[in-house]
Amino acid sequence: MTRSNAREIAVHIIFTLGFDTRSAQEILDAELTRERFLELAEELPLYEQFPNEKQERYIRELVQGVFAHGPELDDCISRYSVGWSFARIPRMAAAVMRTAMYEVLYMSDIPNAAAINEAVEIAKKYEPAEVVSFLNGILGTFVRTECEDAPPKPEKKAPEESPKEET
């Protein structure tokens, strides 16, 4: 299993948190079992391989971290989602953004660009293009604004005028 697959599984579990009254730990204990993976693998190839110890730790850290920092992450999403109320954001897109923002803020071993790129790739599987663009814009603005080490946005160059032919 790749880290990308482990991240996507974490997003699925984070999505579940929004519909469930159980704690993150209870949901993780129910979802991260070989039996549950066998059930899910029948419909989703993502679950064909059970995570190794390192991948399972990563999934648990993401899910527990997002659960613990949920209000803070949702506040960040709300602040940067210009023109959209939080209630209007699809739940899967919110789960993807929470995951990426948690990685940016609390997992220093994951480069910001990787967190955003992975979030966009996951979102493409579940959301229409306009939601993916919206999510990408929120995450990009969030990183540029909140992170001191974010590279500056490249400046757009004015198109050069083509030389006029003399007649």
N, C-alpha and C positions, 0 to 999 in steps of 0.2 A: 504494500500500500504506500502511496506517495503522501507527502505532507499535504498536497493539494486535496487529495481524497479525504484525509483526516480532517482538514479544515471544512470541507463540504459536509462531512458527517456532523461536525460540531455545529455548523449552521443549521442543519436539520433539527438537532436537539435544542438549540437556542430558539428556533421557530416554535418548537413544542412548548417551551417554557411559557409562551404567551397564551396558551390555551389550557394550561394545567395548573392545579393548585398544589401539586407536589413541589418539594424543594429541588434545586438543581442536583443535589446528591442523590435523591430518590429517583429522579428521572435517569440520571447517568447509570445508576445501579440496575435499572430496568432495561435500558437501551444498549448498554455496552456488555452484552452477553453473547456468547457464541450462538445460543438458541435464537435470540432476536435477530442476529445477523443472517442466520439461515432462513428465517421467515421473510425478512426484507429482501434478501438476495433473489427470491423468486420473481420479484417485480422490478428491483433496482440493482443493476450490475455493480453499483458503487459499494454494495454490501457483500460482495462475493468473497472479499478477503477481510479477515478479522485483524484489527490493528495489533502491532507488536507492542511491547511494554512502553517504548518511547513515544509511539504514536498515541497510545491510550492516555499517557500522561499529558500530552499536548492537548488532546480533545478535552480531557477533564479540566485542565487549566483554563482553556478558553471558555467552556460552558460555565464553570464556577465563577470565573472572573466577570463574565458578562452578567451573570445573575447578581453578583455582589455589587456591580457598578451600573446596573440597569438605569436608574434615574439619571445619573450623570451622563451616560451615553445617550439616552433619549433627549436630554437637554441639549447636548451638542448637535444631534440630528435636527432638532427643532430650530436651533439658532441658525443653522446653515441651510435649511430647506426653505429658501426664500420663495414665497408664493404658494407654498403648500403647507397645510396644517398637518401636524403629526398624524392625526387620525386618517388623513387621506393617503398616507404612504402605505403601500401594500406590506403586509406583515412579513413576507419573505424578504423584501427589500430592506425592511427595518432590521431583520435578523442579520442580513449580510453586512449592513452598515455597522451595527453594534459590534459584530465580530472584528471587522477591519479597524474600527476605532479603538477597540480594546487592544488589539495587536500594536497599533501605533503608540498608544499611551503607556502600555504596561509590559510589552514584550520586546525588550531592547535588541534581542537577537534577530528580530525580523525587520528587514528594511522597510521603510514606509512605502516605497514604490511597489515592493512585492505585496504588501498587505492590500494596497489599492488594486493592483493588477489582478490578484487572485479574487478579490471581491467582485470585480467587474466580470471576470470569467464565470464565476458561480452565478451571478445575477443573470447573465445571458441565457442560462439554462432554464430559468424560472420566470423571467419577467420580459415584457415587450421592450423594444429598443428605446422608447422614450423614457421608460423607468430606469433602464441601464444608464442612459446618458445623464439623467437626473442624479442618480446614485454616484456616478463618476464625478460629476461636478461638485456635489456635496463633499465627498471624500477629498478631492483635490484642494478645495478651498479650506477645508478643515485642517489639512496637513500644512498648507502654506501659511495659514494664520496661527495655528497653535504650536507648531514645531519650529524651534529655532534653527534646527539643522536642515530644514527643507530647502532645496535649491530654489533660487528665484525663478519665477515664471519667465520663460524666454520672451523677449520683446519681439513684437511683429514688425517686420521691416516693411516700409512703404515700397510698393512695386516700383521698380526703376522704369523711367520712361524710356521707351525704345527710341533710338536715334531716328530722326526724320530723314527720309531720303531727299536728297536735293534733286530737283528736276531741272 
